[in-house]
Amino acid sequence: MIDKDLQEKAKKVFKKYNLSLNEGINMLLRQIVKEKKLPLEAGKELKKAIEESRKGKVVAFKNTEELLKEIRK
């Protein structure tokens, strides 16, 4: 299921390029099929984080300040 908030934000971005949501998504899907990979290459750190999150190893923060404290360590 598509996140409704995310969908609305994406619509606004595509509208800047004179594209509907469907046209924008189709454009991205065509690129994925053509290149046989995602349009964004994930670095090692991101790939590791994705794998850990799939295994349930997720860190959560109560607010942005807590997140920033952790980042700045």
C-alpha positions in Angstrom: 0.0 0.0 0.0 1.3 3.5 -0.8 1.7 6.0 2.0 -0.8 8.7 1.3 1.4 11.5 2.6 4.3 10.3 0.5 2.0 10.1 -2.5 0.9 13.7 -2.1 4.5 14.9 -1.8 5.5 12.9 -4.9 2.6 14.5 -6.8 4.0 17.9 -6.0 7.5 17.0 -7.2 6.2 15.5 -10.4 3.9 18.5 -11.0 7.0 20.8 -11.0 8.2 18.7 -14.1 4.7 18.8 -15.7 4.2 15.1 -15.0 1.3 13.3 -13.4 2.0 10.8 -10.6 1.3 7.9 -13.0 3.7 9.4 -15.6 6.4 9.9 -13.0 6.1 6.4 -11.6 6.1 4.9 -15.1 9.2 6.9 -16.0 11.0 5.5 -12.9 9.8 2.0 -13.6 11.1 2.2 -17.2 14.5 3.3 -16.0 14.6 0.5 -13.5 13.8 -2.1 -16.2 16.2 -0.6 -18.7 19.1 -0.4 -16.2 18.2 -3.6 -14.3 18.8 -1.8 -11.1 17.4 0.9 -8.8 18.0 4.5 -10.0 19.7 5.2 -6.7 22.8 3.1 -5.8 22.9 2.4 -2.1 26.2 2.6 -0.4 27.6 -0.1 1.9 26.3 1.6 5.0 22.8 1.9 3.6 22.8 -1.7 2.4 23.9 -2.8 5.8 21.1 -0.7 7.5 18.5 -2.1 5.1 19.5 -5.7 5.9 19.6 -5.0 9.7 16.1 -3.4 9.5 14.8 -6.4 7.7 16.1 -8.6 10.6 14.3 -6.3 13.1 17.5 -4.5 14.3 16.0 -1.0 14.2 17.0 2.0 16.3 14.1 4.3 17.1 14.3 7.9 18.4 11.6 9.8 20.3 12.4 13.0 18.5 14.8 14.7 16.1 17.0 16.0 19.0 17.7 12.5 20.1 18.6 11.5 16.6 20.9 14.4 16.2 22.7 13.7 19.5 23.3 10.1 18.3 24.6 11.3 14.9 27.0 13.8 16.5 28.6 11.2 18.7 
